[in-house]
Amino acid sequence: MARRRFPFGGGLALVLMLWSAALIRDRVDLWIDATEMPVMVHATSPEVRDRNGQLLRAYTIEDGLWRMALSPEQVDPLFYEMLVAYEDKRFFTHSGVDPRATARAALQALRNGRIVSGASTLTMQVARLLEDGPTGQWHGKLRQMRLALALERQLGKDEILALYLRLAPYGGNVEGLRAASLAWLGKEPGRLTPAEAAFLVALPQAPESRRPDRHPGAARIARDRVLLRMAGAGVIDMETAQAGHRDPSPSVRHPVPQIAPHMADRAIATGPGRHDLTLDRALQTSLEDLVTRHMARRDPRLSMAIVLADIESGEILASVGSPDYAATQGQGFVDMTRAQRSPGSTLKPLVYGLAFDRGLVHPETLIRDTPVQFGTYAPKNFDGQFRGEVSIRRALQLSLNIPVVRLTEALGPAHLIASLEAAGVAPALQGGAPGLALSLGGVGVTLEEMVQLYAALAGGGTARPLHWRKDATGAETAPKRILSPVAAWQLGAILGDLAPPPGAGVPGQVAWKTGTSYGHRDAWALGWDGRHVAGVWIGRPDGTPVPGAFGGDLAAPVLFEALGRARSGPAPLPAPPAETLLVSRARLPANLQRFGAKERRPALDLTFPPDGARLAMAEAGLPVKLRGGTPPYTLLANGAVIATGLRQAEFLAPGLGRGFTTLSVIDALGQSGRVSVELR
């Protein structure tokens, strides 16, 4: 059979056709390659996350949009399946424009005289979102097609999907899948029900007319339509689709999490982007609820702050700056964990610890709680009473002022300041050089600093910086020893023996100390167990007095509850170091049995009135005569002070009533005389 031959003209036509097609293809390639590309890097909301990567707080970007960073592994795979099946089922095979869909849409439009179905691919939608361009005119659609083809040449399919998930509109100022999931579902998009995934697929098609907070019915209808289509496409079965129809549809907008707002503001102040903190979201939320509940029925001008940290690592696990960040009357925007306030008596443990290390006292040493004057400064106890000689242990547990001032005078206030600074505290002094009132709260410190100081007491006397950023360890600042392990343990043992607030447990579980600043301006409670250290402050941010406020009444119960919420199991206080001297006072060295034992102690005798005498009332007062002792003297009647600063050996006791009276005289060295008389 003869081979059929093409005429020369037919062969030339074929060559010309192929050449023309190649030329057109080359020109199209040049046209696509010359596409002017829009900006493909977009700002996302700054985020603050906890130690486990959970969102604490986010901020809008400059134009007021919520647009959240999102990685593929943060999205439920079901959403991807539904999105591609519903919007662009040939997404993974086309090059940006779907010829089959385009041809189908054109034929339907010609046949019906109107647009019946669209041909926009996911890549074309991304092109429109990148440029916010028009879609209703042919030149706008042509630009989208050109940009879609160019995007497919420069980006992978996953990158194009990532752009869609970041930029798709979801109503109002919500942009992108993650912001939408948080706003409309109140959750991250990592685990979605079929109904939730369908809702998030449907909303970007008409983000304003389907906004669930304004048009919940339209949002539900659109969601259910997606569910049915997904059942028809085999992504889910019909039973699942019908169950999804019965699920409640979103109808309100959820607030973006605003947990640890003060600490989040502090992190964001260091720069934009993502910030990972050491806070534990569950514990932080729990303590925020605790503060809100505790302050709910109190004066709205009051504020409260809590800091809780891990003793060993120095990580701050929770930090609550106020009961309500948005409150204006209580100045809730002020972070009271960082405000300088007077610490009241909470510095006393450090004074005792330093005295232990200097060999001045032992917990069983006796010290005088008697009237004393240092120049013009005459400290008084909080209750105005004097107890004579008491043990150091008891003086600290009762938070007596006079014994701790005596020790401060022996140590020197400058030594106390140096120890505070070594512990990472920046004490704010008023009036120049530190004085003896320093140990009673005469200095400005922050709650965070005090928790850091107590972390050193709890950690065997070694001060390590607390830190709140996950990428910081505190290792950049070398630990400093402010107390010996023995002194630190002795403090914990003394403070751990204090009876807890009612219903807060039994002694020995928490070492704790309270404080109330001058004028009842600040109520404090600080303490630790075997794992955590915490501090609580209550007061008014403007520094005005809070009549009747006491650290033991207001702050201590919150301290114990906060430590209890942080504790996941037993956390006993540590055992004593091997070198600890655990003996009674009688077995102490002579110089440790009584503080100030070397002072001259002339005997004090109350010579008149005689003990047991019956005396007639005198209008001018009852004569009192002394022999010996060291002035100034203090006179007490039935335990109440009625005269101080007495320097003569004879004087009148004023204001006595009829009946039995116990008169006591205490001299400057703590010696006392006592008689009981009957006045008629």
C-alpha positions in Angstrom: 0.0 0.0 0.0 1.4 3.4 -1.0 2.4 5.7 1.9 0.2 8.8 2.0 2.1 11.9 1.5 1.2 15.4 2.8 1.5 18.1 0.4 4.3 20.6 1.0 1.8 23.3 1.8 0.1 21.2 4.6 3.4 20.6 6.3 4.3 24.2 6.2 1.0 25.1 7.8 1.6 22.7 10.7 5.0 24.2 11.3 3.6 27.7 11.3 0.9 26.6 13.7 3.4 25.1 16.1 5.7 28.1 15.8 2.8 30.5 16.5 1.7 28.5 19.5 5.3 28.5 20.9 5.5 32.2 20.2 2.2 32.9 22.0 3.3 30.7 24.9 6.6 32.5 25.1 4.8 35.9 25.1 2.4 34.7 27.7 5.3 33.5 29.8 7.0 36.9 29.4 3.6 38.5 30.3 3.3 36.4 33.4 6.9 36.8 34.4 6.6 40.6 34.0 3.7 40.8 36.5 4.2 43.4 39.1 3.9 41.6 42.4 2.1 43.1 45.4 3.5 43.0 48.9 3.1 39.5 50.3 4.4 40.1 53.8 1.7 41.4 56.1 1.8 42.5 59.7 0.1 40.2 62.1 -1.2 41.0 65.6 1.5 41.0 68.3 1.0 38.1 70.6 2.0 37.2 74.1 1.9 33.5 75.0 2.5 31.4 78.1 5.1 28.8 78.8 3.2 26.2 76.8 2.5 28.3 73.8 -1.1 29.2 74.8 -2.3 32.6 73.9 -2.4 35.1 76.8 -3.1 38.3 74.9 -3.0 39.7 71.4 -3.1 43.3 70.0 -4.6 44.7 66.9 -2.3 45.9 64.1 -2.1 49.5 63.1 -5.2 49.7 61.0 -7.3 48.1 63.8 -7.5 44.7 62.3 -7.2 41.4 64.1 -4.9 39.4 61.8 -3.1 36.6 63.6 -0.1 34.6 62.6 -0.9 31.0 61.7 1.1 28.0 60.8 -0.3 24.9 58.9 0.0 22.6 62.0 -2.3 25.0 63.9 -5.3 24.2 61.6 -7.5 21.2 61.8 -7.0 19.1 58.6 -10.7 18.8 58.2 -10.9 22.5 57.5 -8.3 22.2 54.6 -10.3 19.3 53.1 -13.6 21.3 53.2 -12.0 24.5 51.9 -10.5 22.9 48.9 -13.5 20.7 48.2 -15.9 23.7 48.4 -13.9 26.5 46.9 -11.4 24.9 44.4 -11.4 21.1 44.1 -8.7 21.1 41.4 -6.5 23.5 43.5 -3.6 21.1 43.7 -3.5 20.4 39.9 -4.1 23.7 38.2 -1.6 26.5 37.6 -3.6 29.3 39.2 -6.5 29.4 36.7 -8.8 26.4 36.3 -9.6 26.1 32.5 -12.4 23.7 33.1 -14.1 25.9 35.6 -13.6 28.9 33.4 -15.1 27.2 30.4 -18.0 25.9 32.4 -18.8 29.4 33.9 -18.6 31.0 30.4 -21.0 28.5 28.8 -23.4 28.8 31.7 -23.3 32.6 31.4 -24.0 32.4 27.6 -26.8 29.9 28.0 -28.6 31.8 30.9 -27.7 35.3 30.0 -26.3 35.8 33.5 -23.5 34.5 35.7 -24.5 31.2 37.2 -21.3 30.0 38.8 -17.9 31.6 39.4 -14.5 30.3 38.1 -12.4 32.0 40.8 -9.7 29.7 42.1 -8.3 29.9 45.6 -5.1 31.4 44.0 -7.2 34.0 42.2 -9.0 34.8 45.5 -5.5 35.3 47.1 -4.6 37.6 44.2 -7.7 39.7 44.9 -7.0 39.8 48.6 -3.4 40.8 48.1 -4.4 43.8 46.0 -8.0 44.4 47.3 -8.9 44.7 43.6 -12.3 44.8 41.8 -14.0 41.5 40.8 -17.0 42.6 38.8 -15.2 44.0 35.7 -13.3 42.1 33.1 -10.1 44.0 33.5 -10.1 43.3 37.3 -10.7 39.6 36.6 -7.9 39.5 34.0 -5.5 41.1 36.5 -6.4 38.5 39.1 -5.8 35.7 36.6 -2.4 37.1 35.6 -1.4 37.6 39.3 -2.7 34.1 40.1 -0.5 32.6 37.4 2.5 34.6 38.6 1.8 33.5 42.2 1.8 29.8 41.2 5.2 30.3 39.6 6.8 31.9 42.7 5.0 30.1 45.5 4.1 26.6 46.5 0.5 25.5 47.1 1.0 25.5 50.8 2.3 29.1 50.7 -0.7 30.2 48.7 -3.1 28.5 51.2 -1.2 30.2 54.0 -1.8 33.6 52.4 -5.5 32.8 52.1 -5.8 31.7 55.7 -4.1 34.9 56.8 -6.0 37.4 54.6 -9.5 36.0 54.1 -12.2 38.4 55.4 -14.4 37.1 58.2 -16.5 40.2 59.1 -15.8 43.5 60.7 -12.2 43.9 61.6 -11.5 40.2 61.7 -9.1 38.9 59.0 -7.7 35.4 58.6 -8.7 32.0 59.9 -7.1 32.2 63.4 -8.6 35.5 64.3 -12.0 34.3 63.0 -11.8 31.1 65.0 -11.0 33.1 68.2 -13.6 35.8 67.5 -16.5 33.7 66.4 -15.8 30.3 68.0 -13.8 31.4 71.1 -11.1 28.8 70.4 -8.0 28.1 68.3 -8.6 26.4 65.0 -6.5 23.3 65.8 -9.5 21.2 66.7 -12.8 22.0 64.9 -16.1 20.1 64.7 -17.5 19.6 61.1 -20.0 22.3 61.8 -17.3 24.8 62.9 -15.1 24.0 60.0 -18.1 24.5 57.6 -18.9 27.8 59.2 -15.3 29.0 58.7 -15.4 27.9 55.1 -18.7 29.7 54.3 -18.1 33.1 56.1 -15.4 34.6 53.7 -17.8 34.4 50.7 -20.0 37.1 52.2 -18.3 38.2 55.4 -20.6 41.1 56.2 -24.0 39.7 55.2 -23.2 36.5 57.1 -21.6 38.0 60.2 -23.0 35.8 63.0 -23.4 38.6 65.5 -25.6 40.6 63.1 -27.0 38.0 60.7 -27.0 34.7 62.6 -29.7 33.2 60.4 -27.7 33.8 57.2 -24.5 32.4 58.8 -26.4 29.2 59.8 -27.9 28.7 56.3 -24.4 29.2 54.7 -22.8 26.8 57.1 -25.5 24.1 56.5 -25.1 24.5 52.7 -21.4 23.8 53.1 -22.1 20.7 55.2 -24.4 19.3 52.5 -21.9 19.9 49.8 -19.2 18.2 51.8 -21.5 15.2 52.3 -22.1 15.1 48.5 -18.3 15.4 47.9 -17.5 12.6 50.3 -15.5 14.7 52.7 -18.0 13.8 55.5 -20.9 11.4 55.5 -24.5 12.4 55.5 -25.0 11.5 59.1 -22.2 13.8 60.2 -23.7 16.6 58.0 -27.1 16.2 59.6 -25.6 16.2 63.1 -23.7 19.4 62.2 -27.0 21.0 61.2 -28.2 20.4 64.8 -25.1 22.1 66.3 -25.6 25.6 67.6 -24.4 28.2 65.1 -22.2 31.1 66.3 -24.3 34.2 67.2 -21.9 36.3 69.3 -18.4 37.6 69.1 -16.0 36.4 71.7 -13.3 38.7 73.0 -9.7 37.9 72.1 -8.0 36.6 75.3 -6.7 39.3 77.6 -5.0 37.3 80.2 -2.1 38.8 82.2 -2.7 42.2 80.6 -0.1 44.1 82.6 2.6 41.6 81.9 1.6 41.4 78.3 1.9 45.2 78.0 5.4 44.9 79.6 6.4 42.4 77.0 5.1 44.3 74.0 6.9 47.4 75.2 10.1 45.6 74.4 9.1 45.2 70.7 6.5 43.8 68.3 6.1 40.1 67.3 5.5 37.1 69.5 6.6 37.0 73.1 6.8 33.7 75.0 6.6 34.1 78.8 7.2 31.9 81.8 3.6 32.4 83.0 1.3 29.4 83.2 -2.0 30.3 81.6 -4.2 28.0 83.8 -2.6 29.3 87.0 -2.6 32.9 85.8 -6.3 32.7 85.0 -7.0 31.0 88.4 -5.2 33.8 90.3 -6.9 36.5 88.3 -10.3 34.9 89.2 -9.1 34.7 92.9 -8.3 38.4 93.0 -11.5 39.4 91.2 -13.6 37.3 93.6 -11.8 38.6 96.7 -12.2 42.2 95.8 -15.7 42.0 94.4 -17.5 43.5 97.4 -14.8 45.8 98.6 -14.2 49.5 98.1 -13.8 50.0 94.3 -10.9 52.3 94.9 -8.9 49.4 96.3 -6.5 47.3 94.2 -4.7 44.0 94.7 -1.7 42.4 93.1 -0.1 38.9 93.3 3.2 37.5 92.1 3.9 33.8 92.3 7.2 32.2 91.2 9.0 28.9 91.2 11.7 28.9 93.9 14.2 26.7 92.1 14.0 28.2 88.6 13.1 31.8 89.4 10.4 31.7 86.8 7.3 33.9 87.5 4.4 31.6 87.0 1.6 34.2 87.6 1.5 38.0 87.9 -1.7 39.8 88.6 -1.3 43.6 88.5 -4.9 44.6 89.5 -8.4 43.1 90.0 -9.7 44.7 86.7 -7.4 46.1 84.0 -10.2 48.3 82.6 -11.4 49.7 85.9 -10.9 53.5 86.2 -11.9 54.2 89.7 -9.4 51.7 91.1 -6.8 52.6 88.5 -6.8 49.1 87.2 -4.4 50.0 84.4 -1.6 50.5 87.0 0.5 47.4 87.5 0.8 47.3 91.3 3.4 44.4 91.1 5.9 47.1 90.0 4.7 50.1 92.1 7.0 51.2 94.9 5.3 50.9 98.3 6.3 50.7 101.9 6.7 47.0 102.8 5.7 47.4 106.5 7.0 44.5 108.6 7.8 42.2 105.7 11.5 43.2 105.8 11.9 42.0 109.4 12.8 38.4 108.5 15.8 39.7 106.6 17.0 41.7 109.6 16.7 38.6 111.9 18.5 36.4 109.3 21.4 38.9 109.1 21.6 38.9 112.9 21.8 35.1 112.9 24.7 35.2 110.4 26.5 37.9 112.3 26.4 35.8 115.5 24.3 38.4 117.3 21.4 36.2 118.2 19.9 32.7 117.8 16.2 31.9 117.5 16.2 31.1 121.3 18.1 34.2 122.4 16.2 36.6 124.7 15.8 40.2 123.6 14.2 43.1 125.4 10.8 44.4 124.2 10.9 47.5 126.4 10.8 51.2 125.8 14.0 52.4 124.1 15.1 55.6 122.4 17.8 56.1 119.8 18.5 59.8 119.8 15.2 61.3 118.9 13.8 58.1 117.6 11.6 56.0 120.0 10.1 53.1 118.2 6.8 51.6 119.4 5.1 48.3 118.9 2.0 48.2 116.7 -0.3 47.6 119.7 1.5 50.0 122.0 2.3 47.2 124.5 5.7 46.0 125.9 6.4 42.4 126.7 9.7 42.6 128.5 12.1 39.9 127.5 11.0 37.6 124.7 12.8 35.1 122.6 13.9 36.1 119.1 11.6 33.4 117.7 8.6 34.9 119.5 9.6 38.5 118.7 9.6 37.6 114.9 6.3 35.7 115.1 4.6 38.5 117.0 6.2 41.0 114.6 7.4 43.2 117.4 9.0 46.5 116.4 11.3 47.3 119.3 13.4 44.1 119.1 14.0 44.4 115.3 15.0 48.0 115.7 17.5 47.0 118.4 19.0 44.5 115.9 19.0 47.0 113.1 20.9 49.4 115.3 23.5 46.6 116.0 23.8 45.6 112.4 23.7 49.1 110.9 21.1 50.2 108.4 23.7 50.4 105.6 24.2 46.6 106.0 20.5 46.0 105.5 20.5 48.2 102.4 23.4 46.3 101.0 21.7 43.0 101.5 18.5 44.3 99.9 20.5 45.4 96.8 22.4 42.1 96.7 18.9 40.3 96.6 18.0 42.4 93.5 15.8 45.0 95.4 16.3 48.6 94.4 15.2 50.3 97.7 13.9 53.9 97.3 14.9 55.9 100.3 13.4 59.2 101.4 15.4 61.8 103.2 18.9 60.6 102.4 20.8 58.1 104.4 18.9 55.0 105.7 17.8 55.1 109.3 16.6 52.6 111.9 13.0 52.9 110.7 14.2 51.0 107.6 13.4 47.7 109.2 9.8 48.8 109.9 9.1 49.6 106.2 10.7 53.0 105.9 11.7 52.4 102.3 10.0 52.0 98.9 10.0 48.5 97.2 7.9 46.7 94.7 5.9 43.5 95.2 8.0 41.8 92.5 11.1 42.7 94.4 9.8 41.5 97.7 8.9 38.1 96.1 12.4 37.9 94.7 13.8 38.6 98.2 11.5 35.9 99.8 12.6 33.5 97.0 16.1 34.0 98.4 14.9 33.2 101.9 13.1 30.1 100.6 16.0 29.1 98.4 18.6 28.6 101.2 19.7 32.3 101.3 20.8 32.5 97.6 19.3 35.4 95.6 18.6 34.6 91.9 16.8 37.1 89.7 13.2 36.3 89.0 12.4 36.2 85.3 9.3 36.3 83.2 10.6 35.8 79.6 10.8 32.2 78.5 14.1 32.8 76.6 15.7 34.3 79.8 17.0 32.1 82.6 18.4 34.7 84.9 21.8 33.1 84.3 23.1 36.5 83.0 23.2 37.7 86.6 25.2 35.5 88.9 23.4 34.2 92.1 24.4 36.1 95.3 24.4 34.7 98.8 22.7 37.0 101.2 22.2 34.6 104.0 23.7 31.3 105.0 21.6 28.1 104.5 21.3 27.8 108.3 19.9 31.4 108.8 17.5 30.9 105.9 16.2 27.6 107.3 15.8 29.2 110.8 13.6 31.9 109.3 11.5 29.3 107.5 11.2 27.3 110.6 10.1 30.3 112.7 7.6 31.6 110.2 6.4 28.2 109.3 5.3 27.7 112.9 2.8 30.6 112.6 -0.8 29.5 112.7 -2.3 29.9 109.2 -5.5 32.0 108.6 -8.7 30.1 109.6 -9.3 27.2 107.3 -6.0 27.6 105.4 -4.3 24.4 106.7 -2.0 23.6 109.6 1.3 25.1 110.8 4.4 23.9 109.1 3.2 23.9 105.5 3.9 27.5 104.6 6.4 30.0 106.0 4.7 33.4 105.9 4.9 37.0 107.1 2.5 39.9 106.9 3.0 43.6 107.0 1.0 46.8 107.2 2.6 50.1 106.3 2.3 53.3 108.2 -1.2 54.8 108.1 -2.7 51.5 106.8 -1.8 52.3 103.2 -0.5 48.9 102.3 -1.4 45.4 103.4 1.1 42.7 102.6 1.5 38.9 102.8 4.5 37.0 101.6 5.5 33.4 102.0 6.6 30.1 100.5 6.2 26.4 100.7 8.6 23.8 99.4 8.2 24.8 95.8 6.6 28.2 95.3 7.0 31.7 96.7 4.3 34.3 96.5 3.4 37.8 97.5 0.1 39.7 97.9 -0.4 43.4 98.1 -3.6 45.3 98.8 -4.1 49.0 99.0 -5.0 52.1 96.9 -2.9 52.9 93.9 -2.9 56.6 94.9 -1.4 55.8 98.3 -4.2 57.1 100.4 -4.9 55.3 103.7 -7.2 52.3 104.0 -8.6 52.5 107.5 -8.6 49.1 109.3 -6.5 47.4 106.7 -4.1 44.7 108.1 -1.9 42.4 106.1 -3.0 39.4 108.3 -6.7 40.0 107.7 -6.8 41.1 104.1 -3.7 39.6 102.3 -2.8 36.5 104.2 -5.9 34.4 103.2 -5.2 35.2 99.6 -1.6 34.2 99.9 -2.5 30.8 101.2 -5.1 30.2 98.6 -2.7 31.3 95.8 0.0 28.9 97.0 -2.6 26.2 97.3 -3.8 26.7 93.7 -0.2 26.4 92.5 0.5 23.3 94.5 -0.1 20.0 92.6 1.0 17.8 95.4 2.9 17.8 98.7 5.5 20.6 98.9 7.0 20.4 102.4 9.4 23.0 103.8 13.0 21.8 103.7 14.8 20.0 106.5 17.4 21.8 108.5 21.0 21.8 107.2 23.3 19.5 109.1 25.2 22.3 110.8 22.1 23.9 112.3 22.4 24.5 116.1 19.2 23.0 117.5 19.4 23.5 121.3 17.5 25.2 124.1 18.5 28.6 125.3 20.2 27.1 128.4 22.6 25.2 126.2 23.5 28.2 124.0 26.9 29.9 124.4 26.6 32.6 127.1 26.8 35.5 124.6 23.8 34.1 122.7 21.5 33.5 125.6 20.6 37.2 125.9 21.0 39.9 123.4 23.0 42.9 125.0 24.0 40.8 128.0 27.2 42.8 128.4 25.3 46.1 129.1 25.4 47.4 132.7 22.2 46.4 134.4 21.7 48.3 137.7 18.9 46.5 139.6 15.4 48.2 139.6 13.3 48.2 142.7 9.8 49.7 143.0 10.0 50.8 146.6 6.6 52.6 146.9 3.8 51.8 147.0 4.4 48.5 148.7 2.9 45.3 147.2 -0.6 44.6 148.6 -1.1 48.1 150.1 -4.5 49.7 150.5 -4.2 53.3 149.8 -6.6 56.3 149.6 -7.1 58.0 146.2 -5.2 61.2 145.8 -6.4 63.8 143.4 -2.9 64.6 142.1 -2.1 60.9 141.5 -0.5 58.0 143.3 3.2 58.6 144.4 5.6 56.1 142.9 9.2 55.7 144.1 12.0 53.7 142.4 15.5 52.6 143.4 18.1 51.8 140.8 17.4 51.0 137.2 18.3 52.9 134.0 16.0 55.7 132.8 13.9 56.5 130.9 11.2 54.6 132.7 7.8 53.5 131.4 4.8 53.2 133.8 2.0 50.7 133.1 -1.3 50.2 134.9 -2.9 46.8 134.4 -0.7 46.3 131.3 -1.6 49.6 129.6 1.1 52.3 129.2 0.1 55.5 131.2 3.4 57.3 131.1 6.7 57.1 129.2 10.0 58.9 129.2 10.1 59.3 133.0 13.7 60.1 134.1 13.2 60.8 137.8 13.1 58.1 140.5 9.9 59.7 142.1 6.8 60.7 140.2 3.0 60.6 140.4 0.9 57.9 138.6 -2.1 59.8 137.1 -5.6 58.7 136.1 -5.9 55.6 138.3 -9.4 54.5 139.3 -10.8 52.9 142.4 -10.3 49.2 142.9 -7.4 46.8 142.5 -4.5 48.0 140.2 -1.3 46.4 139.1 1.5 48.9 138.6 4.5 48.0 136.5 7.7 50.0 135.8 10.1 49.1 133.0 13.5 50.7 132.6 15.5 51.3 129.4 17.3 47.9 129.8 14.1 45.9 130.2 14.2 45.4 133.9 10.8 45.7 135.6 9.2 46.1 139.0 5.6 45.3 139.8 3.2 45.8 142.7 -0.5 45.3 143.2 -2.5 47.8 145.3 -6.1 48.6 146.2 -7.2 52.2 145.8 -10.1 53.4 147.9 
